[in-house]
């Protein structure tokens, strides 16, 4: 619901449908898998900041060294 700034007299409701996808390994969302994605993933894991779902390459629910190894393999084979 959206409320006017000065009063709630003119209440309007809106619906939004959001669509998107996650590209596994594309940590910076630039559309390419490269060494920058590896560096970003390694930094996220080392700092325990695992908030990017793109970093769970092997889809086991964790971001760890196995995901880094998987991402390196993806980058080298691309």
N, C-alpha and C positions, 0 to 999 in steps of 0.2 A: 504494500500500500504506500502511496505517496501522499504526504500531507503538505498543504500550502505553508509557506513560511510564517504568515501572520495569524492564521486561524485554521481550524479543522472543518470549516463549513463546507468546503468543496472537496470532499474526499473522492479520490479516484483510485481504482485498482488496475494494475497492469500485470500481465503474465509474460514471462520470458522463457524461451527455450534455448538453452545453451548447448552447443555441440562442440566437441573438440576431440583431440586424440593426443596420446602421448607417444612420442617417438623414442623408444628405448635407446639410451646412450647419448642422445642429443641434449647434453646438459645445458647448453647455452641457447638452445632453440634457434639455431641459425640454419637448420636444414641440412647440415653436413656432419658426418662423424669424423673427427680429427683429434690431434693431440691436445687441443684445448679442452675438449670434452673429458679426456683422461685426467688432465690436471685438475679440472673442476671437481670431478668425482673423487679423486684422491684427497683433495683439500676438504671436501664435505665429510668424508669418512674419518680423516685424521682429526677433525674438529668436532666430531659427533653431531654434525648438523646434517641430518639425513632427511631433509624435508622435500627433496626433489624426487618424485616417483620415477623419473626417467633413469635414475641411477640404479634401480633394481633390475639389472640386466638379466639375471637368471631367474627372476620372478619367484624367489624363495621367501620374500617378505623382509629381507635384510639387505642392507648395503654394506658390503665388506670387500675384502681382497679378492674374493672370487668374482665379484662384479667388475673390479678393475681389470683382472686377467681377461675376462670375457670381452670387455670393451676394447682392450688392446688387440685382441684377436679380430674383432669386428673392424677396427680401424685398419689393421694391416691387410686384411683380406678384401677390403673395399676397393 
